[in-house]
Amino acid sequence: MDRLTIIRSDADPYVPPGHTDRLADLLGVSAQVVPGAGHFLASDGVTSLPVVREAIASSWLMFPHRCP
């Protein structure tokens, strides 16, 4: 894998931010934080994740030969 993106909310009731940040640290990347997104569920008001779309687009721009 050439690029790894970790995305978390600052308001996740199930996964403590420190756990995600520790995982990101172990993988050698920084976690991107989406403010107030809960656990990324529709019931948390999350119906789209532009940050994910941006991460995918950025990855495609960096490695177009690896994306369909």
PyMOL Python script that loads the backbone (N, CA, C, O; Angstrom):
from pymol import cmd

cmd.read_pdbstr("""\
ATOM      1  N   MET A   1       0.857  -1.176   0.000  1.00  0.00           N
ATOM      2  CA  MET A   1       0.000   0.000   0.000  1.00  0.00           C
ATOM      3  C   MET A   1       0.896   1.230   0.000  1.00  0.00           C
ATOM      4  O   MET A   1       1.790   1.363   0.835  1.00  0.00           O
ATOM      5  N   ASP A   2       0.647   2.111  -0.934  1.00  0.00           N
ATOM      6  CA  ASP A   2       1.479   3.295  -1.054  1.00  0.00           C
ATOM      7  C   ASP A   2       0.999   4.458  -0.198  1.00  0.00           C
ATOM      8  O   ASP A   2       1.787   5.327   0.176  1.00  0.00           O
ATOM      9  N   ARG A   3      -0.280   4.473   0.108  1.00  0.00           N
ATOM     10  CA  ARG A   3      -0.801   5.593   0.877  1.00  0.00           C
ATOM     11  C   ARG A   3      -1.906   5.097   1.802  1.00  0.00           C
ATOM     12  O   ARG A   3      -2.762   4.308   1.403  1.00  0.00           O
ATOM     13  N   LEU A   4      -1.873   5.559   3.008  1.00  0.00           N
ATOM     14  CA  LEU A   4      -2.857   5.165   4.003  1.00  0.00           C
ATOM     15  C   LEU A   4      -3.448   6.417   4.619  1.00  0.00           C
ATOM     16  O   LEU A   4      -2.718   7.333   4.998  1.00  0.00           O
ATOM     17  N   THR A   5      -4.760   6.458   4.720  1.00  0.00           N
ATOM     18  CA  THR A   5      -5.445   7.589   5.333  1.00  0.00           C
ATOM     19  C   THR A   5      -6.315   7.062   6.462  1.00  0.00           C
ATOM     20  O   THR A   5      -7.101   6.133   6.275  1.00  0.00           O
ATOM     21  N   ILE A   6      -6.169   7.655   7.621  1.00  0.00           N
ATOM     22  CA  ILE A   6      -7.014   7.302   8.765  1.00  0.00           C
ATOM     23  C   ILE A   6      -7.864   8.520   9.094  1.00  0.00           C
ATOM     24  O   ILE A   6      -7.360   9.633   9.245  1.00  0.00           O
ATOM     25  N   ILE A   7      -9.157   8.283   9.199  1.00  0.00           N
ATOM     26  CA  ILE A   7     -10.106   9.369   9.446  1.00  0.00           C
ATOM     27  C   ILE A   7     -10.910   9.019  10.692  1.00  0.00           C
ATOM     28  O   ILE A   7     -11.392   7.895  10.836  1.00  0.00           O
ATOM     29  N   ARG A   8     -11.049   9.983  11.582  1.00  0.00           N
ATOM     30  CA  ARG A   8     -11.829   9.766  12.798  1.00  0.00           C
ATOM     31  C   ARG A   8     -12.640  11.011  13.120  1.00  0.00           C
ATOM     32  O   ARG A   8     -12.377  12.098  12.606  1.00  0.00           O
ATOM     33  N   SER A   9     -13.620  10.827  13.972  1.00  0.00           N
ATOM     34  CA  SER A   9     -14.408  11.943  14.479  1.00  0.00           C
ATOM     35  C   SER A   9     -13.851  12.361  15.838  1.00  0.00           C
ATOM     36  O   SER A   9     -13.185  11.576  16.514  1.00  0.00           O
ATOM     37  N   ASP A  10     -14.123  13.572  16.221  1.00  0.00           N
ATOM     38  CA  ASP A  10     -13.744  14.010  17.566  1.00  0.00           C
ATOM     39  C   ASP A  10     -14.876  13.759  18.559  1.00  0.00           C
ATOM     40  O   ASP A  10     -14.789  14.147  19.724  1.00  0.00           O
ATOM     41  N   ALA A  11     -15.952  13.100  18.081  1.00  0.00           N
ATOM     42  CA  ALA A  11     -17.124  12.877  18.936  1.00  0.00           C
ATOM     43  C   ALA A  11     -17.638  11.446  18.815  1.00  0.00           C
ATOM     44  O   ALA A  11     -18.845  11.220  18.900  1.00  0.00           O
ATOM     45  N   ASP A  12     -16.749  10.479  18.620  1.00  0.00           N
ATOM     46  CA  ASP A  12     -17.159   9.081  18.466  1.00  0.00           C
ATOM     47  C   ASP A  12     -17.475   8.491  19.837  1.00  0.00           C
ATOM     48  O   ASP A  12     -16.597   8.437  20.698  1.00  0.00           O
ATOM     49  N   PRO A  13     -18.725   8.043  20.057  1.00  0.00           N
ATOM     50  CA  PRO A  13     -19.081   7.495  21.360  1.00  0.00           C
ATOM     51  C   PRO A  13     -18.583   6.052  21.562  1.00  0.00           C
ATOM     52  O   PRO A  13     -18.656   5.527  22.673  1.00  0.00           O
ATOM     53  N   TYR A  14     -18.086   5.417  20.509  1.00  0.00           N
ATOM     54  CA  TYR A  14     -17.680   4.012  20.594  1.00  0.00           C
ATOM     55  C   TYR A  14     -16.167   3.800  20.565  1.00  0.00           C
ATOM     56  O   TYR A  14     -15.656   2.898  21.230  1.00  0.00           O
ATOM     57  N   VAL A  15     -15.460   4.613  19.810  1.00  0.00           N
ATOM     58  CA  VAL A  15     -14.013   4.444  19.671  1.00  0.00           C
ATOM     59  C   VAL A  15     -13.325   5.698  20.216  1.00  0.00           C
ATOM     60  O   VAL A  15     -13.449   6.774  19.632  1.00  0.00           O
ATOM     61  N   PRO A  16     -12.609   5.566  21.319  1.00  0.00           N
ATOM     62  CA  PRO A  16     -11.928   6.735  21.875  1.00  0.00           C
ATOM     63  C   PRO A  16     -10.906   7.307  20.891  1.00  0.00           C
ATOM     64  O   PRO A  16     -10.187   6.550  20.239  1.00  0.00           O
ATOM     65  N   PRO A  17     -10.836   8.625  20.778  1.00  0.00           N
ATOM     66  CA  PRO A  17      -9.891   9.242  19.855  1.00  0.00           C
ATOM     67  C   PRO A  17      -8.450   8.750  20.051  1.00  0.00           C
ATOM     68  O   PRO A  17      -7.700   8.599  19.087  1.00  0.00           O
ATOM     69  N   GLY A  18      -8.086   8.510  21.289  1.00  0.00           N
ATOM     70  CA  GLY A  18      -6.733   8.048  21.569  1.00  0.00           C
ATOM     71  C   GLY A  18      -6.412   6.711  20.917  1.00  0.00           C
ATOM     72  O   GLY A  18      -5.269   6.461  20.537  1.00  0.00           O
ATOM     73  N   HIS A  19      -7.413   5.855  20.787  1.00  0.00           N
ATOM     74  CA  HIS A  19      -7.185   4.554  20.133  1.00  0.00           C
ATOM     75  C   HIS A  19      -6.868   4.741  18.652  1.00  0.00           C
ATOM     76  O   HIS A  19      -5.940   4.134  18.118  1.00  0.00           O
ATOM     77  N   THR A  20      -7.658   5.592  18.003  1.00  0.00           N
ATOM     78  CA  THR A  20      -7.431   5.838  16.583  1.00  0.00           C
ATOM     79  C   THR A  20      -6.101   6.551  16.374  1.00  0.00           C
ATOM     80  O   THR A  20      -5.365   6.234  15.440  1.00  0.00           O
ATOM     81  N   ASP A  21      -5.792   7.508  17.237  1.00  0.00           N
ATOM     82  CA  ASP A  21      -4.526   8.225  17.112  1.00  0.00           C
ATOM     83  C   ASP A  21      -3.337   7.296  17.340  1.00  0.00           C
ATOM     84  O   ASP A  21      -2.307   7.430  16.679  1.00  0.00           O
ATOM     85  N   ARG A  22      -3.475   6.367  18.261  1.00  0.00           N
ATOM     86  CA  ARG A  22      -2.401   5.393  18.519  1.00  0.00           C
ATOM     87  C   ARG A  22      -2.207   4.495  17.301  1.00  0.00           C
ATOM     88  O   ARG A  22      -1.071   4.233  16.906  1.00  0.00           O
ATOM     89  N   LEU A  23      -3.290   4.024  16.704  1.00  0.00           N
ATOM     90  CA  LEU A  23      -3.195   3.214  15.504  1.00  0.00           C
ATOM     91  C   LEU A  23      -2.502   3.994  14.386  1.00  0.00           C
ATOM     92  O   LEU A  23      -1.605   3.480  13.718  1.00  0.00           O
ATOM     93  N   ALA A  24      -2.930   5.232  14.195  1.00  0.00           N
ATOM     94  CA  ALA A  24      -2.310   6.073  13.162  1.00  0.00           C
ATOM     95  C   ALA A  24      -0.815   6.223  13.425  1.00  0.00           C
ATOM     96  O   ALA A  24      -0.004   6.135  12.503  1.00  0.00           O
ATOM     97  N   ASP A  25      -0.460   6.447  14.672  1.00  0.00           N
ATOM     98  CA  ASP A  25       0.951   6.585  15.035  1.00  0.00           C
ATOM     99  C   ASP A  25       1.732   5.312  14.723  1.00  0.00           C
ATOM    100  O   ASP A  25       2.833   5.371  14.175  1.00  0.00           O
ATOM    101  N   LEU A  26       1.165   4.172  15.069  1.00  0.00           N
ATOM    102  CA  LEU A  26       1.834   2.893  14.789  1.00  0.00           C
ATOM    103  C   LEU A  26       2.005   2.661  13.291  1.00  0.00           C
ATOM    104  O   LEU A  26       2.959   2.011  12.862  1.00  0.00           O
ATOM    105  N   LEU A  27       1.080   3.193  12.502  1.00  0.00           N
ATOM    106  CA  LEU A  27       1.154   3.041  11.047  1.00  0.00           C
ATOM    107  C   LEU A  27       1.961   4.150  10.376  1.00  0.00           C
ATOM    108  O   LEU A  27       2.178   4.133   9.164  1.00  0.00           O
ATOM    109  N   GLY A  28       2.403   5.115  11.187  1.00  0.00           N
ATOM    110  CA  GLY A  28       3.251   6.184  10.664  1.00  0.00           C
ATOM    111  C   GLY A  28       2.516   7.269   9.903  1.00  0.00           C
ATOM    112  O   GLY A  28       3.090   7.919   9.029  1.00  0.00           O
ATOM    113  N   VAL A  29       1.247   7.467  10.232  1.00  0.00           N
ATOM    114  CA  VAL A  29       0.457   8.517   9.591  1.00  0.00           C
ATOM    115  C   VAL A  29      -0.266   9.335  10.658  1.00  0.00           C
ATOM    116  O   VAL A  29      -0.262   8.974  11.835  1.00  0.00           O
ATOM    117  N   SER A  30      -0.876  10.420  10.246  1.00  0.00           N
ATOM    118  CA  SER A  30      -1.693  11.227  11.147  1.00  0.00           C
ATOM    119  C   SER A  30      -3.159  10.939  10.865  1.00  0.00           C
ATOM    120  O   SER A  30      -3.539  10.675   9.725  1.00  0.00           O
ATOM    121  N   ALA A  31      -3.969  10.990  11.895  1.00  0.00           N
ATOM    122  CA  ALA A  31      -5.407  10.815  11.717  1.00  0.00           C
ATOM    123  C   ALA A  31      -6.024  12.154  11.320  1.00  0.00           C
ATOM    124  O   ALA A  31      -5.737  13.182  11.933  1.00  0.00           O
ATOM    125  N   GLN A  32      -6.864  12.137  10.302  1.00  0.00           N
ATOM    126  CA  GLN A  32      -7.635  13.321   9.951  1.00  0.00           C
ATOM    127  C   GLN A  32      -8.890  13.315  10.810  1.00  0.00           C
ATOM    128  O   GLN A  32      -9.537  12.280  10.965  1.00  0.00           O
ATOM    129  N   VAL A  33      -9.232  14.461  11.363  1.00  0.00           N
ATOM    130  CA  VAL A  33     -10.365  14.549  12.277  1.00  0.00           C
ATOM    131  C   VAL A  33     -11.533  15.260  11.597  1.00  0.00           C
ATOM    132  O   VAL A  33     -11.383  16.350  11.045  1.00  0.00           O
ATOM    133  N   VAL A  34     -12.704  14.613  11.651  1.00  0.00           N
ATOM    134  CA  VAL A  34     -13.939  15.211  11.155  1.00  0.00           C
ATOM    135  C   VAL A  34     -14.717  15.668  12.387  1.00  0.00           C
ATOM    136  O   VAL A  34     -15.219  14.828  13.134  1.00  0.00           O
ATOM    137  N   PRO A  35     -14.830  16.968  12.616  1.00  0.00           N
ATOM    138  CA  PRO A  35     -15.495  17.464  13.820  1.00  0.00           C
ATOM    139  C   PRO A  35     -16.963  17.057  13.904  1.00  0.00           C
ATOM    140  O   PRO A  35     -17.715  17.178  12.937  1.00  0.00           O
ATOM    141  N   GLY A  36     -17.352  16.569  15.090  1.00  0.00           N
ATOM    142  CA  GLY A  36     -18.749  16.289  15.383  1.00  0.00           C
ATOM    143  C   GLY A  36     -19.411  15.184  14.593  1.00  0.00           C
ATOM    144  O   GLY A  36     -20.639  15.141  14.528  1.00  0.00           O
ATOM    145  N   ALA A  37     -18.645  14.281  13.986  1.00  0.00           N
ATOM    146  CA  ALA A  37     -19.236  13.257  13.111  1.00  0.00           C
ATOM    147  C   ALA A  37     -19.641  11.979  13.830  1.00  0.00           C
ATOM    148  O   ALA A  37     -20.028  11.009  13.179  1.00  0.00           O
ATOM    149  N   GLY A  38     -19.561  11.955  15.145  1.00  0.00           N
ATOM    150  CA  GLY A  38     -19.967  10.755  15.885  1.00  0.00           C
ATOM    151  C   GLY A  38     -19.211   9.530  15.410  1.00  0.00           C
ATOM    152  O   GLY A  38     -17.988   9.561  15.273  1.00  0.00           O
ATOM    153  N   HIS A  39     -19.943   8.442  15.158  1.00  0.00           N
ATOM    154  CA  HIS A  39     -19.340   7.191  14.693  1.00  0.00           C
ATOM    155  C   HIS A  39     -19.558   7.028  13.184  1.00  0.00           C
ATOM    156  O   HIS A  39     -19.546   5.911  12.666  1.00  0.00           O
ATOM    157  N   PHE A  40     -19.758   8.159  12.483  1.00  0.00           N
ATOM    158  CA  PHE A  40     -19.986   8.182  11.033  1.00  0.00           C
ATOM    159  C   PHE A  40     -21.243   7.412  10.641  1.00  0.00           C
ATOM    160  O   PHE A  40     -21.266   6.737   9.612  1.00  0.00           O
ATOM    161  N   LEU A  41     -22.271   7.511  11.447  1.00  0.00           N
ATOM    162  CA  LEU A  41     -23.543   6.847  11.178  1.00  0.00           C
ATOM    163  C   LEU A  41     -24.586   7.872  10.737  1.00  0.00           C
ATOM    164  O   LEU A  41     -24.508   9.043  11.107  1.00  0.00           O
ATOM    165  N   ALA A  42     -25.555   7.429   9.951  1.00  0.00           N
ATOM    166  CA  ALA A  42     -26.637   8.324   9.550  1.00  0.00           C
ATOM    167  C   ALA A  42     -27.368   8.865  10.782  1.00  0.00           C
ATOM    168  O   ALA A  42     -27.822  10.009  10.793  1.00  0.00           O
ATOM    169  N   SER A  43     -27.474   8.031  11.811  1.00  0.00           N
ATOM    170  CA  SER A  43     -28.144   8.488  13.036  1.00  0.00           C
ATOM    171  C   SER A  43     -27.337   9.576  13.757  1.00  0.00           C
ATOM    172  O   SER A  43     -27.866  10.282  14.617  1.00  0.00           O
ATOM    173  N   ASP A  44     -26.064   9.705  13.403  1.00  0.00           N
ATOM    174  CA  ASP A  44     -25.225  10.790  13.927  1.00  0.00           C
ATOM    175  C   ASP A  44     -25.319  12.017  13.030  1.00  0.00           C
ATOM    176  O   ASP A  44     -24.684  13.038  13.296  1.00  0.00           O
ATOM    177  N   GLY A  45     -26.120  11.914  11.960  1.00  0.00           N
ATOM    178  CA  GLY A  45     -26.259  13.018  11.027  1.00  0.00           C
ATOM    179  C   GLY A  45     -25.256  12.975   9.880  1.00  0.00           C
ATOM    180  O   GLY A  45     -25.151  13.927   9.107  1.00  0.00           O
ATOM    181  N   VAL A  46     -24.524  11.876   9.769  1.00  0.00           N
ATOM    182  CA  VAL A  46     -23.514  11.754   8.716  1.00  0.00           C
ATOM    183  C   VAL A  46     -24.124  10.979   7.547  1.00  0.00           C
ATOM    184  O   VAL A  46     -24.397   9.783   7.651  1.00  0.00           O
ATOM    185  N   THR A  47     -24.328  11.673   6.453  1.00  0.00           N
ATOM    186  CA  THR A  47     -24.868  11.023   5.261  1.00  0.00           C
ATOM    187  C   THR A  47     -23.897  11.099   4.085  1.00  0.00           C
ATOM    188  O   THR A  47     -24.146  10.515   3.031  1.00  0.00           O
ATOM    189  N   SER A  48     -22.811  11.805   4.265  1.00  0.00           N
ATOM    190  CA  SER A  48     -21.741  11.829   3.270  1.00  0.00           C
ATOM    191  C   SER A  48     -20.437  12.156   3.998  1.00  0.00           C
ATOM    192  O   SER A  48     -20.433  12.757   5.073  1.00  0.00           O
ATOM    193  N   LEU A  49     -19.359  11.750   3.391  1.00  0.00           N
ATOM    194  CA  LEU A  49     -18.036  12.003   3.974  1.00  0.00           C
ATOM    195  C   LEU A  49     -17.112  12.574   2.904  1.00  0.00           C
ATOM    196  O   LEU A  49     -16.325  11.836   2.313  1.00  0.00           O
ATOM    197  N   PRO A  50     -17.197  13.862   2.650  1.00  0.00           N
ATOM    198  CA  PRO A  50     -16.340  14.475   1.644  1.00  0.00           C
ATOM    199  C   PRO A  50     -14.852  14.228   1.889  1.00  0.00           C
ATOM    200  O   PRO A  50     -14.073  14.145   0.940  1.00  0.00           O
ATOM    201  N   VAL A  51     -14.456  14.109   3.153  1.00  0.00           N
ATOM    202  CA  VAL A  51     -13.047  13.875   3.450  1.00  0.00           C
ATOM    203  C   VAL A  51     -12.583  12.530   2.884  1.00  0.00           C
ATOM    204  O   VAL A  51     -11.422  12.390   2.500  1.00  0.00           O
ATOM    205  N   VAL A  52     -13.470  11.556   2.831  1.00  0.00           N
ATOM    206  CA  VAL A  52     -13.134  10.256   2.242  1.00  0.00           C
ATOM    207  C   VAL A  52     -12.999  10.394   0.729  1.00  0.00           C
ATOM    208  O   VAL A  52     -12.063   9.868   0.127  1.00  0.00           O
ATOM    209  N   ARG A  53     -13.929  11.096   0.134  1.00  0.00           N
ATOM    210  CA  ARG A  53     -13.865  11.338  -1.310  1.00  0.00           C
ATOM    211  C   ARG A  53     -12.567  12.061  -1.667  1.00  0.00           C
ATOM    212  O   ARG A  53     -11.920  11.730  -2.660  1.00  0.00           O
ATOM    213  N   GLU A  54     -12.189  13.049  -0.850  1.00  0.00           N
ATOM    214  CA  GLU A  54     -10.953  13.792  -1.089  1.00  0.00           C
ATOM    215  C   GLU A  54      -9.732  12.891  -0.940  1.00  0.00           C
ATOM    216  O   GLU A  54      -8.781  13.010  -1.713  1.00  0.00           O
ATOM    217  N   ALA A  55      -9.744  11.993   0.040  1.00  0.00           N
ATOM    218  CA  ALA A  55      -8.617  11.076   0.228  1.00  0.00           C
ATOM    219  C   ALA A  55      -8.478  10.138  -0.962  1.00  0.00           C
ATOM    220  O   ALA A  55      -7.367   9.862  -1.412  1.00  0.00           O
ATOM    221  N   ILE A  56      -9.600   9.650  -1.469  1.00  0.00           N
ATOM    222  CA  ILE A  56      -9.573   8.761  -2.631  1.00  0.00           C
ATOM    223  C   ILE A  56      -9.083   9.521  -3.864  1.00  0.00           C
ATOM    224  O   ILE A  56      -8.250   9.015  -4.617  1.00  0.00           O
ATOM    225  N   ALA A  57      -9.595  10.723  -4.068  1.00  0.00           N
ATOM    226  CA  ALA A  57      -9.179  11.527  -5.219  1.00  0.00           C
ATOM    227  C   ALA A  57      -7.698  11.859  -5.141  1.00  0.00           C
ATOM    228  O   ALA A  57      -6.992  11.811  -6.148  1.00  0.00           O
ATOM    229  N   SER A  58      -7.232  12.193  -3.957  1.00  0.00           N
ATOM    230  CA  SER A  58      -5.821  12.510  -3.771  1.00  0.00           C
ATOM    231  C   SER A  58      -4.948  11.294  -4.068  1.00  0.00           C
ATOM    232  O   SER A  58      -3.893  11.411  -4.692  1.00  0.00           O
ATOM    233  N   SER A  59      -5.395  10.145  -3.622  1.00  0.00           N
ATOM    234  CA  SER A  59      -4.657   8.909  -3.882  1.00  0.00           C
ATOM    235  C   SER A  59      -4.618   8.622  -5.374  1.00  0.00           C
ATOM    236  O   SER A  59      -3.591   8.193  -5.898  1.00  0.00           O
ATOM    237  N   TRP A  60      -5.737   8.857  -6.065  1.00  0.00           N
ATOM    238  CA  TRP A  60      -5.782   8.629  -7.500  1.00  0.00           C
ATOM    239  C   TRP A  60      -4.829   9.567  -8.223  1.00  0.00           C
ATOM    240  O   TRP A  60      -4.160   9.164  -9.175  1.00  0.00           O
ATOM    241  N   LEU A  61      -4.763  10.830  -7.772  1.00  0.00           N
ATOM    242  CA  LEU A  61      -3.859  11.788  -8.405  1.00  0.00           C
ATOM    243  C   LEU A  61      -2.398  11.391  -8.198  1.00  0.00           C
ATOM    244  O   LEU A  61      -1.562  11.616  -9.073  1.00  0.00           O
ATOM    245  N   MET A  62      -2.093  10.805  -7.049  1.00  0.00           N
ATOM    246  CA  MET A  62      -0.722  10.389  -6.762  1.00  0.00           C
ATOM    247  C   MET A  62      -0.346   9.102  -7.478  1.00  0.00           C
ATOM    248  O   MET A  62       0.800   8.927  -7.892  1.00  0.00           O
ATOM    249  N   PHE A  63      -1.322   8.192  -7.625  1.00  0.00           N
ATOM    250  CA  PHE A  63      -1.045   6.863  -8.179  1.00  0.00           C
ATOM    251  C   PHE A  63      -2.098   6.469  -9.204  1.00  0.00           C
ATOM    252  O   PHE A  63      -2.797   5.477  -8.998  1.00  0.00           O
ATOM    253  N   PRO A  64      -2.240   7.209 -10.303  1.00  0.00           N
ATOM    254  CA  PRO A  64      -3.317   6.916 -11.267  1.00  0.00           C
ATOM    255  C   PRO A  64      -3.199   5.532 -11.899  1.00  0.00           C
ATOM    256  O   PRO A  64      -4.210   4.974 -12.324  1.00  0.00           O
ATOM    257  N   HIS A  65      -2.025   4.973 -11.972  1.00  0.00           N
ATOM    258  CA  HIS A  65      -1.851   3.659 -12.580  1.00  0.00           C
ATOM    259  C   HIS A  65      -2.396   2.529 -11.707  1.00  0.00           C
ATOM    260  O   HIS A  65      -2.518   1.395 -12.170  1.00  0.00           O
ATOM    261  N   ARG A  66      -2.723   2.826 -10.458  1.00  0.00           N
ATOM    262  CA  ARG A  66      -3.228   1.788  -9.549  1.00  0.00           C
ATOM    263  C   ARG A  66      -4.723   1.868  -9.336  1.00  0.00           C
ATOM    264  O   ARG A  66      -5.290   1.034  -8.631  1.00  0.00           O
ATOM    265  N   CYS A  67      -5.368   2.841  -9.922  1.00  0.00           N
ATOM    266  CA  CYS A  67      -6.812   3.002  -9.750  1.00  0.00           C
ATOM    267  C   CYS A  67      -7.504   2.708 -11.064  1.00  0.00           C
ATOM    268  O   CYS A  67      -6.983   3.039 -12.129  1.00  0.00           O
ATOM    269  N   PRO A  68      -8.693   2.081 -10.999  1.00  0.00           N
ATOM    270  CA  PRO A  68      -9.425   1.778 -12.251  1.00  0.00           C
ATOM    271  C   PRO A  68      -9.910   3.039 -12.929  1.00  0.00           C
ATOM    272  O   PRO A  68     -10.539   2.968 -13.985  1.00  0.00           O
TER     273      PRO A  68
END
""", "prot")
cmd.dss("prot")
cmd.show_as("cartoon", "prot")
cmd.util.cbc("prot")
cmd.orient("prot")
